[in-house]
C-alpha cells in the first residue's frame, strides 16, 4: 500500500509541474451576463438592431472572421456599414487594421462605439490595453485620460447626456443621445497627425466632444466615445435609435449591408488558440482524464514485484553462450578437424601410445581401429573421409560427425 501512495504522489507532482510549466493558463475574467454581439438578446447585445434590419429588409451580416475577408462576404464592394465595438476581446493587429483602411477607402463606412466616456458591465475585465492606440491609428485622434480633481469630479453613476453640435444630415431631428452606465473616466482629446475629424456631438455637462466624423478615401469613419447607445437597452432612450437610423440611411449605398463585428468580441468562425486554451471545459476534461488514469493505474493494476539485485545464472547458460560464440567465429572445417583430433587423442590415451609424430601416431590409431570387430567398417571409413575433407578445408556435417563420434566412444568404452 505504501508503494501505491508514493506512486500517486509522484505522478500528481509530475502532472502539476508539467501543467505549471508548459500548459497555457486561462486568464481570470469576471463573468459577465452579456456581450455586444448581434446574437445577444441581453441589454448589451445588438439583437434588437439585427431584428429591426430584418424587418426593414436591409442586408445584415455577422462578421466572424478577420477584416481581410470583408470583401468576400459582401455582395456590394461599396456602400456597406461596419459596426465595431471597443474594447475588443480578440484584439486586432496591424495587418487587420491595414485591410480595414483599404476597405473603408473603397467607399464603405465604419461606425466605432468605444467605451471611453462610459464603462459598461461587459467591458469590465476586457483586456485591451492598446484600445486608444488603435483608435488613434484609425482616426488620428489621441486620447489622454483626465487626472486630478477634474477627473474626480466627472465620476458619477447615472445618465450621460450627449447633444449634437451643428447642423449636419447625420444629426437631423436629434436632440439628446443618452446612455445609462457607470461614468468611469473623462478624456482629453487631441489630433495626432494632419487629419482633422469633424466634431458631431459633445457632452452636455462639460462640453467635451464624444462623436467625430472623418473622411477616408471614398469612405468615412464615425467614432462615438460612448459604447452603449445602440445596444438593446440603449436604443430605447431618447433619440439613440433615430441617430442610428440616420447613420445607416446616410452611409449605406444601394444593396449595401450592415455588418456586425462579432469576431472581435469572441464569436469567431476560425480556430482561436487563446480561446481554446482559456475554455474551462478543456481544463475540466483534462482533469477527469488524469483522475481516471490514476484510478486505473493505482487501483486494479498490480504493481511490479521488485527484482533481486543479484540473480545467479545456471552453468548451462555459460556453456550455451560459449558454444554460440565458438559456432559464430570457428569455421566448420576447423571445428570438425578439432573434434576428430580430440577423439584420436582420447584413443591414444586409452592405448597408452607414446607421443610421436602426429602422422605416425594417427596412422597407428587408424590401423588399430581396423582390427576392432566392434567398430563397423562403414563408420570407420566415414570418419576417415570426414577427417580428410576437414583437413582439405571443406564444410562437413558437424551434427552427423558429433553423433558418429559419440557412437564410437560408447562402442570403445
C-alpha positions in Angstrom: 0.0 0.0 0.0 2.9 2.3 0.8 4.2 1.9 -2.7 0.9 2.9 -4.2 0.7 6.1 -2.2 4.3 7.0 -3.2 3.4 6.4 -6.9 0.3 8.5 -6.6 2.2 11.5 -5.0 5.0 11.3 -7.6 2.5 11.1 -10.5 0.5 14.0 -9.2 3.7 16.1 -8.7 4.9 15.4 -12.2 1.5 16.4 -13.7 1.3 19.5 -11.6 4.9 20.5 -12.7 4.0 19.9 -16.4 0.8 21.9 -16.1 2.6 24.8 -14.4 5.5 25.0 -16.8 4.0 24.2 -20.2 0.2 24.5 -20.3 -1.3 27.9 -21.1 -3.5 29.3 -18.3 -6.9 30.8 -18.8 -7.0 34.5 -17.9 -9.1 35.3 -14.9 -12.0 37.4 -16.1 -15.2 38.4 -14.3 -18.3 36.5 -15.6 -20.5 39.0 -17.5 -24.1 38.5 -18.3 -24.0 39.8 -21.9 -21.7 40.7 -24.7 -22.1 43.3 -27.5 -23.0 40.6 -30.1 -25.6 40.5 -32.8 -26.9 37.2 -31.3 -27.2 38.5 -27.8 -30.7 39.5 -26.5 -29.4 40.9 -23.2 -29.2 44.7 -22.7 -25.6 44.9 -24.0 -26.3 43.0 -27.3 -27.4 44.1 -30.7 -30.2 41.6 -31.3 -32.8 44.4 -31.4 -30.9 46.2 -34.2 -30.4 42.9 -36.0 -34.1 42.1 -35.8 -35.1 45.6 -37.0 -32.8 45.4 -40.0 -34.5 42.2 -41.0 -38.0 43.8 -40.7 -36.8 46.6 -42.9 -35.3 44.2 -45.5 -31.8 45.7 -45.0 -29.0 43.2 -45.7 -27.1 42.3 -42.5 -24.0 40.2 -41.9 -22.4 38.8 -38.8 -18.6 39.1 -39.3 -17.0 36.1 -37.6 -13.6 36.3 -39.4 -10.9 38.8 -39.7 -11.2 42.2 -41.5 -9.3 41.0 -44.6 -12.3 38.7 -45.5 -14.9 41.6 -45.6 -14.9 42.0 -49.4 -15.5 38.3 -49.9 -18.5 38.2 -47.6 -20.4 41.2 -49.0 -22.4 41.4 -52.3 -21.5 45.0 -52.9 -17.9 46.2 -52.7 -19.0 49.7 -51.5 -21.9 51.3 -49.6 -21.6 49.0 -46.5 -21.6 49.9 -42.8 -19.4 48.1 -40.3 -20.3 48.4 -36.6 -17.2 47.9 -34.4 -17.4 47.8 -30.6 -14.4 48.6 -28.3 -12.7 47.3 -26.2 -12.3 44.1 -28.2 -11.9 40.7 -26.6 -9.9 39.5 -29.7 -7.5 42.4 -30.5 -6.7 43.4 -34.0 -3.2 43.6 -35.4 -1.6 45.9 -37.9 -2.4 43.6 -40.8 -6.1 43.7 -40.0 -6.1 47.5 -39.5 -4.4 47.9 -42.9 -7.1 45.8 -44.5 -9.8 47.8 -42.8 -8.2 51.0 -44.0 -8.4 49.7 -47.6 -11.9 48.6 -47.2 -13.1 52.0 -45.9 -11.2 53.9 -48.6 -13.1 51.9 -51.3 -16.3 53.6 -50.2 -17.5 52.0 -47.0 -18.2 53.3 -43.5 -17.0 52.1 -40.1 -19.0 53.1 -37.0 -16.9 52.7 -33.9 -18.5 52.8 -30.5 -15.8 52.8 -27.8 -16.1 52.6 -24.0 -14.2 55.8 -23.4 -16.7 58.1 -21.6 -18.7 55.2 -20.1 -17.8 51.8 -18.7 -20.5 49.2 -19.4 -20.6 45.9 -17.5 -19.3 43.8 -20.4 -16.2 45.9 -20.7 -15.1 45.3 -17.1 -12.2 42.9 -17.2 -11.8 43.0 -21.0 -8.0 43.1 -21.6 -7.5 45.7 -24.4 -4.7 48.0 -23.2 -4.0 49.2 -26.7 -7.5 50.3 -27.5 -6.6 54.0 -27.6 -3.6 53.3 -29.7 -5.8 51.5 -32.3 -8.3 54.4 -32.2 -5.5 56.8 -32.9 -4.3 54.6 -35.7 -7.7 54.6 -37.3 -8.9 58.1 -36.7 -5.9 60.3 -36.0 -7.3 61.2 -32.5 -5.1 61.0 -29.4 -7.0 60.2 -26.2 -5.4 61.1 -22.8 -7.3 60.4 -19.6 -8.0 63.3 -17.3 -6.2 63.3 -13.9 -6.5 65.1 -10.6 -9.5 67.0 -9.3 -11.2 67.4 -12.7 -11.2 63.6 -13.1 -12.7 63.0 -9.7 -15.5 65.5 -10.4 -16.5 63.5 -13.5 -17.1 60.3 -11.5 -20.9 59.7 -11.3 -23.4 57.0 -11.7 -26.4 57.6 -13.9 -27.3 59.2 -17.2 -24.7 60.6 -19.7 -26.4 63.1 -21.9 -24.9 63.9 -25.4 -26.2 66.7 -27.6 -25.5 67.3 -31.3 -23.1 70.1 -32.4 -24.1 72.0 -35.6 -26.4 71.2 -38.4 -25.5 68.1 -40.3 -27.6 65.4 -42.1 -26.5 62.8 -39.6 -27.9 64.9 -36.8 -31.3 65.7 -38.3 -34.1 65.7 -35.7 -31.6 64.6 -33.0 -31.7 66.5 -29.7 -30.5 64.1 -27.0 -28.4 60.9 -27.0 -28.4 59.2 -23.7 -26.7 56.2 -22.1 -27.3 54.8 -18.6 -24.0 53.4 -17.4 -21.3 54.0 -14.8 -19.3 57.0 -15.9 -15.8 55.9 -15.1 -13.5 58.4 -16.7 -13.1 61.5 -18.9 -10.6 62.1 -21.7 -8.7 64.9 -23.2 -8.7 64.6 -27.0 -6.2 66.0 -29.5 -5.1 65.3 -33.0 -2.1 63.2 -33.6 -1.5 63.9 -37.4 -2.7 66.2 -40.1 -6.1 64.6 -40.2 -8.9 66.9 -38.7 -12.1 64.9 -37.8 -15.4 66.8 -37.7 -17.0 67.0 -34.2 -20.6 65.9 -34.3 -21.7 65.8 -30.7 -20.5 66.7 -27.2 -21.3 66.0 -23.6 -24.0 68.3 -22.1 -22.2 68.6 -18.7 -18.7 69.7 -19.7 -18.8 70.2 -23.4 -16.2 67.6 -24.3 -16.7 66.1 -27.8 -17.7 62.5 -27.9 -18.6 61.9 -31.6 -16.5 62.6 -34.7 -16.7 62.0 -38.4 -13.6 61.6 -40.6 -13.4 61.1 -44.4 -11.0 58.4 -45.6 -10.7 58.0 -49.4 -14.2 57.3 -50.7 -15.5 56.2 -47.3 -15.7 57.5 -43.8 -15.2 56.6 -40.1 -17.6 57.6 -37.4 -16.3 57.4 -33.8 -18.5 57.6 -30.8 -16.8 57.7 -27.4 -19.8 56.1 -25.7 -20.1 52.3 -26.2 -23.7 51.5 -25.4 -26.1 54.0 -27.2 -27.1 51.5 -29.9 -27.4 48.3 -27.7 -30.7 46.6 -27.0 -31.1 48.8 -23.9 -29.6 51.9 -25.4 -31.9 52.3 -28.4 -34.9 52.7 -26.0 -33.6 56.1 -24.7 -34.3 59.5 -26.3 -33.0 59.8 -29.9 -30.5 57.0 -29.9 -32.4 54.8 -32.3 -33.1 57.9 -34.6 -29.4 58.7 -34.7 -28.6 55.1 -35.6 -31.2 55.2 -38.3 -29.7 58.4 -39.7 -26.2 56.8 -39.8 -27.5 53.7 -41.7 -29.5 55.8 -44.1 -26.7 58.2 -44.8 -23.8 55.7 -45.1 -25.4 52.7 -46.8 -25.5 52.6 -50.5 -27.8 50.6 -52.8 -27.6 46.9 -52.0 -25.2 47.7 -49.1 -25.2 45.7 -45.9 -24.8 46.4 -42.2 -22.0 44.3 -40.8 -21.7 43.5 -37.1 -18.1 42.8 -35.9 -18.9 39.7 -33.8 -15.4 38.2 -34.4 -13.5 40.6 -32.2 -16.0 40.1 -29.4 -15.2 36.4 -29.3 -17.7 34.9 -31.7 -15.3 33.6 -34.3 -15.7 31.0 -37.1 -11.9 30.3 -37.2 -9.6 28.5 -34.7 -8.6 30.7 -31.9 -5.8 29.1 -29.8 -6.2 31.5 -26.9 -9.9 31.0 -26.7 -9.4 27.2 -26.9 -6.9 27.0 -24.1 -8.9 29.5 -22.0 -12.1 27.4 -22.2 -12.7 25.9 -18.8 -14.3 22.9 -20.4 -10.9 21.9 -21.7 -9.3 22.0 -18.3 -12.2 20.1 -16.7 -11.9 17.4 -19.4 -8.2 17.0 -18.9 -8.7 16.9 -15.1 -11.1 14.0 -15.4 -8.8 12.1 -17.8 -6.0 12.4 -15.3 -8.1 11.2 -12.4 -9.5 8.2 -14.3 -5.9 7.3 -15.4 -4.6 7.4 -11.9 -7.5 5.3 -10.6 -6.8 2.8 -13.4 -3.1 2.6 -12.7 -3.2 2.6 -8.9 -6.5 0.5 -8.5 -6.8 -2.9 -10.1 -3.4 -3.0 -11.8 -0.8 -5.0 -9.8 2.4 -3.3 -9.1 5.6 -4.8 -10.4 7.5 -7.0 -8.0 10.8 -5.6 -7.0 13.6 -7.7 -8.7 16.5 -9.0 -6.7 19.7 -7.1 -7.3 21.8 -10.4 -7.6 20.4 -13.1 -9.8 22.7 -16.1 -10.3 22.7 -17.8 -13.7 22.7 -21.6 -14.4 26.0 -23.1 -15.6 24.3 -24.2 -18.8 23.8 -20.5 -19.7 27.6 -20.0 -19.8 28.1 -23.3 -21.8 25.5 -22.2 -24.3 26.9 -18.7 -24.6 30.4 -20.1 -25.2 29.1 -22.6 -27.7 27.2 -19.9 -29.6 30.4 -17.8 -29.6 32.5 -20.6 -30.9 29.9 -21.5 -33.5 29.9 -17.9 -34.8 33.7 -17.5 -35.0 35.2 -21.0 -35.7 35.0 -22.3 -39.3 33.1 -25.6 -39.7 36.1 -27.4 -41.2 38.4 -26.4 -38.4 35.8 -27.4 -35.8 35.4 -30.9 -37.5 39.1 -31.4 -37.6 39.4 -30.4 -33.9 36.6 -32.8 -32.9 38.3 -35.8 -34.7 41.7 -35.0 -33.3 40.3 -34.9 -29.8 38.8 -38.3 -30.5 42.1 -39.6 -31.7 43.9 -38.2 -28.6 41.3 -39.9 -26.4 42.1 -43.3 -28.2 45.9 -42.6 -27.9 45.5 -42.2 -24.2 43.4 -45.4 -23.8 46.0 -47.4 -25.9 48.9 -45.8 -23.9 50.7 -44.9 -27.1 53.9 -42.9 -26.7 53.7 -39.4 -28.2 55.5 -39.3 -31.5 55.0 -37.8 -35.0 51.4 -36.9 -35.4 51.1 -38.6 -38.8 52.7 -41.8 -37.5 50.5 -41.8 -34.3 47.3 -41.2 -36.3 48.3 -44.0 -38.7 48.7 -46.4 -35.8 45.3 -45.5 -34.5 43.6 -46.0 -37.8 45.3 -49.4 -38.1 44.1 -50.3 -34.6 40.5 -49.3 -35.5 40.6 -51.7 -38.5 41.3 -54.6 -36.0 38.4 -53.8 -33.8 35.4 -56.1 -34.6 33.1 -53.9 -32.6 33.7 -50.9 -34.9 31.7 -51.1 -38.1 33.8 -50.7 -41.2 31.3 -48.2 -42.6 31.6 -46.0 -39.5 35.4 -46.1 -39.6 35.5 -45.2 -43.3 33.0 -42.4 -42.8 35.2 -41.0 -40.0 38.3 -41.1 -42.2 36.5 -39.4 -45.1 35.2 -36.7 -42.8 38.7 -36.1 -41.4 40.2 -35.8 -44.9 37.5 -33.3 -46.0 38.0 -31.3 -42.9 41.8 -31.1 -43.4 41.1 -30.1 -47.0 39.0 -27.1 -45.7 35.7 -28.4 -46.8 32.5 -28.0 -44.8 31.4 -31.3 -43.2 28.1 -32.1 -41.5 29.0 -31.3 -37.9 25.8 -32.8 -36.4 26.4 -36.1 -38.2 30.1 -36.0 -37.2 29.2 -35.4 -33.5 26.7 -38.3 -33.5 29.3 -40.6 -35.1 32.0 -39.8 -32.6 29.6 -40.2 -29.7 28.6 -43.7 -31.1 32.3 -44.7 -31.4 33.1 -43.6 -27.9 30.2 -45.7 -26.5 31.4 -48.7 -28.5 35.0 -48.5 -27.5 34.4 -47.6 -23.8 
